[in-house]
Amino acid sequence: MISGTGLACHLARWALSAGPIVDVEPMTDHEPSHPDPDPLTDEVSALESPFRGLEGAATARADRDRVRAFVDLAEGRGPVPLLDDDGIAELLRSARRIAIVGASSRPGRPSNGVMASLLAAGYECIPVNPKEREVHGRRAYPDLATATAAAGPIDVVDVFRRSDALVEHAREAVAVGARCLWLQYGLVDWEAARIAHEGGLAVVMDRCTAVEVRRIGR
């Protein structure tokens, strides 16, 4: 049996090593792996060198904040109440429409498999991704507002996105009047949770909808 503190430490280590499950690629084009030599490279590197320490410090702070967020979640001391097992079961038994934010048409992506499982369980799933046209035969929408206008009220906003996008998705979930903001495995953001909670939404973090649906036997 792992103690509460031991579990928190385990999750903190996992948070740094594993990273979150995300499905939307960056919106910018990737740079070539081996660019042509640039005669100014050495000079630019010399100019940038004083700032590398600052970048390292910023990364360290971000890592510490992420670990702290996971520890707070594991120890149940976050600033926002989250749905427990019974609350999640009640939500998923009553929910009808789930928006999959970051849904991907690529079979190997986590959101693709989760959406397939939710569809098989009888949910109406709405893929939300500006880079997709359709996922599992369902039309994809660029954002939650467009999806809600076309498909109707959203019960659960199931998010597969990078951590830096979560606060904005929380605001969108509040704006469309969703019932719950659900952040997938590896995603914990207390600011996003606060925004959703203050907007009247239930909040779930670091859990998988498909896993929870199987747990409740729907």
C-alpha positions in Angstrom: 0.0 0.0 0.0 1.3 3.4 -0.9 0.8 6.2 1.6 -0.8 9.5 0.5 2.5 11.3 0.7 4.3 8.5 -1.2 1.6 8.5 -3.9 2.0 12.3 -4.2 5.7 11.9 -4.6 5.3 9.2 -7.2 2.8 11.3 -9.2 5.2 14.3 -9.0 8.0 12.2 -10.5 5.6 10.9 -13.1 4.5 14.4 -13.9 8.0 15.4 -14.9 8.9 12.3 -16.7 5.8 11.3 -18.6 4.2 14.6 -19.5 0.5 15.0 -20.4 -1.6 13.3 -23.0 -2.1 15.9 -25.7 -3.3 15.6 -29.3 -3.1 19.0 -31.0 0.1 19.8 -32.8 1.7 23.3 -32.5 0.2 25.8 -35.0 3.6 26.8 -36.4 5.6 25.0 -39.0 8.6 23.0 -37.7 12.1 24.2 -38.5 14.3 21.9 -40.6 16.4 19.5 -38.6 19.6 20.5 -40.2 19.5 24.1 -41.5 22.1 25.5 -43.8 25.1 27.0 -42.0 24.7 30.6 -41.1 27.8 32.8 -40.8 26.1 34.8 -38.1 25.4 31.7 -35.9 28.4 32.2 -33.6 27.7 35.9 -33.1 24.0 35.2 -32.4 24.9 32.5 -29.9 27.2 34.8 -28.1 24.5 37.4 -27.9 22.0 34.9 -26.6 24.2 33.2 -24.0 23.4 35.6 -21.2 19.7 34.7 -21.5 20.1 30.9 -21.4 20.4 30.9 -17.6 17.1 32.8 -17.5 15.4 30.3 -19.7 16.7 27.5 -17.5 15.4 29.2 -14.4 12.0 29.6 -16.1 11.9 26.0 -17.0 12.8 25.0 -13.5 10.0 27.2 -12.1 7.5 25.7 -14.5 8.6 22.1 -13.5 8.2 23.0 -9.8 4.8 24.5 -10.4 3.7 21.4 -12.2 4.9 19.1 -9.5 3.2 21.2 -6.9 -0.1 21.0 -8.8 0.1 17.2 -9.0 1.0 16.9 -5.3 -1.9 19.2 -4.3 -4.2 17.0 -6.5 -2.9 13.7 -5.0 -3.2 15.0 -1.4 -6.7 16.6 -1.9 -5.6 20.1 -0.9 -6.3 22.0 -4.2 -8.1 25.3 -4.0 -11.0 24.0 -6.1 -13.3 21.1 -5.3 -13.2 18.2 -7.8 -15.7 15.5 -8.5 -15.0 12.3 -6.6 -15.8 8.8 -7.9 -19.5 9.1 -7.0 -19.8 12.5 -8.6 -18.1 11.3 -11.8 -20.4 8.3 -12.0 -23.4 10.6 -11.6 -22.1 13.0 -14.3 -21.3 10.3 -16.8 -24.6 8.5 -16.3 -26.6 11.7 -17.0 -24.4 13.2 -19.7 -25.3 12.9 -23.3 -23.0 15.1 -25.4 -19.2 15.3 -24.9 -17.0 17.7 -26.7 -13.5 16.2 -27.4 -11.2 19.2 -27.5 -8.1 18.2 -29.4 -9.7 15.3 -31.2 -7.5 13.7 -33.8 -8.4 11.6 -36.8 -5.1 9.7 -36.5 -5.8 6.2 -35.0 -2.7 6.2 -32.9 -3.6 9.3 -30.9 -5.2 9.0 -27.4 -8.1 11.2 -28.2 -9.0 9.1 -31.2 -9.2 5.9 -29.1 -11.1 7.7 -26.3 -13.6 9.1 -28.7 -14.2 5.7 -30.2 -14.8 4.2 -26.7 -17.3 7.0 -25.8 -19.2 6.6 -29.1 -19.4 2.8 -28.4 -20.8 3.6 -25.0 -23.6 5.6 -26.6 -22.4 9.2 -26.1 -22.8 11.9 -28.7 -19.2 13.1 -29.3 -18.3 16.4 -30.9 -14.7 16.7 -32.1 -13.2 20.2 -31.6 -10.1 20.8 -33.6 -9.4 23.5 -36.2 -7.0 21.2 -38.0 -9.6 18.4 -38.6 -12.6 18.1 -40.9 -14.1 15.0 -39.2 -13.2 12.4 -36.7 -14.8 9.0 -36.6 -17.3 10.2 -39.2 -18.4 13.2 -37.0 -17.9 16.7 -38.3 -15.1 18.6 -36.5 -15.5 22.2 -35.3 -12.8 24.8 -34.8 -13.9 25.8 -31.3 -16.4 25.1 -28.6 -18.6 28.1 -29.5 -19.1 26.9 -33.1 -19.6 23.3 -31.9 -22.3 24.4 -29.4 -24.1 26.6 -32.0 -24.2 23.7 -34.4 -24.7 20.6 -32.2 -26.5 22.0 -29.1 -25.5 22.2 -25.4 -22.4 20.4 -24.3 -22.4 18.4 -21.1 -18.7 17.5 -20.8 -15.7 19.3 -22.3 -13.1 16.6 -22.5 -9.7 18.3 -23.1 -6.7 16.7 -24.8 -4.5 19.8 -25.1 -1.1 21.2 -24.0 -1.0 22.7 -20.6 -0.6 26.3 -21.9 -4.0 26.0 -23.6 -6.1 24.8 -20.6 -7.0 28.2 -19.1 -8.4 29.4 -22.5 -10.4 26.2 -22.9 -11.8 26.6 -19.3 -13.0 30.1 -20.3 -14.6 28.7 -23.5 -16.3 25.9 -21.5 -17.8 28.5 -19.1 -18.9 30.7 -22.1 -20.8 27.9 -23.8 -22.5 26.8 -20.5 -21.0 23.3 -20.3 -21.7 21.2 -17.2 -18.1 19.9 -16.6 -14.5 20.8 -17.5 -12.7 17.5 -17.8 -8.9 17.5 -18.1 -7.4 14.2 -19.4 -4.6 12.1 -17.9 -1.5 14.1 -17.1 -3.3 17.5 -17.1 -3.6 19.5 -13.9 -4.2 23.2 -13.9 -5.7 24.8 -10.9 -6.2 28.2 -12.6 -8.3 26.5 -15.3 -10.1 24.6 -12.5 -10.8 27.9 -10.7 -12.2 29.5 -13.8 -14.5 26.6 -14.5 -15.6 26.2 -10.9 -16.4 29.9 -10.5 -18.3 29.7 -13.8 -20.6 27.0 -12.3 -18.9 23.9 -13.9 -17.9 20.7 -12.2 -14.2 19.9 -12.6 -12.3 16.7 -13.2 -8.5 16.6 -13.7 -6.0 13.8 -14.5 -8.6 11.2 -15.3 -9.8 9.5 -18.5 -13.4 9.6 -19.5 -13.2 6.2 -21.3 -11.6 4.6 -18.2 -14.3 6.1 -15.9 -17.1 5.0 -18.3 -15.8 1.4 -18.0 -15.6 1.7 -14.3 -19.2 2.7 -13.9 -20.3 0.0 -16.4 -22.2 2.2 -18.8 
